[in-house]
C-alpha cells in the first residue's frame, strides 16, 4: 500500500488525524489528513442516511412501492412482482435485486444514465434483475441502491449528489466529501493500485448511491 490516512474518533470528536506514505505512485505527494480517497461501498451508509432524512421530511415513505416513485419501471420483466419492492427492501439488500458491485468507467464523459445502467450498460456487470421475491432473503446488491438512487431523484426532482451534500455532508462540515464522482471531485486524490501494488487508473461511476463516495 502506497499510503494511508488515519483518523481516530473519541467520544464523537476527531482526536487524531495523520497521513502516512504517499498518495501517488511516484512517491512525491505525501498523504495528509485532507487527502481524498475513493471509498467505494461506504457510499451505501450515506445513501441510507439520505433516504432516512428524506423519510423524516415526509418526502419518501419507506414502505411504499418503489414502482410508485419510478415510472416507467426500469428493470426487465421477471417472474417476481416488482410492485412489492419498497425503499426499506432496497436499503436492507432484501429487494431481490442483482448486481453486487460495479466495474466503473475509465472515461467520465462516457458515463451512462442511471436508466441505462439499470438496463445493463455497466461495463460488463450486466443489468439489474429481480432474482428473488421482495423481502424473501438477503442478497447484497449495489443494483438495488442504484434503483434507490433513481427513485430518490425521480421523487424529489433533485440530483442525488446535491441531496447528499445538503442533507449529510454540509451539516457535518464534511467539506472534502462527495458522491459526485467527477474529475473535479477527485482532483489530487490518492491513486489506486491493484492487489500486487500495480497502479490502477481512476474509474468513474454514475451509480453514486452504491459506489460513488470519495472522502478523507
Buried (B, 14 or more C-beta within 10 A) or exposed (E): EBBBBEEEEEEEEEEEBEBEBBBBBEEEBEBBBEBBBBBBBEBBEBBBBBBBBBBEEEBBBBEBBBBEBBEEBBBEEBEBEBEBBBBBBBBEBBBBBBBBBBEBBEEBEEBBEBBBBBBBBBBEBEBBBBBBBBBEEEBBBBBBBBBBBBBBBBBBEBBBBEBBBEBBBEEEEBEBBBBBBBEEBBEEBBBBBEEEEEEEEBBBBBBBBBBBBBBB
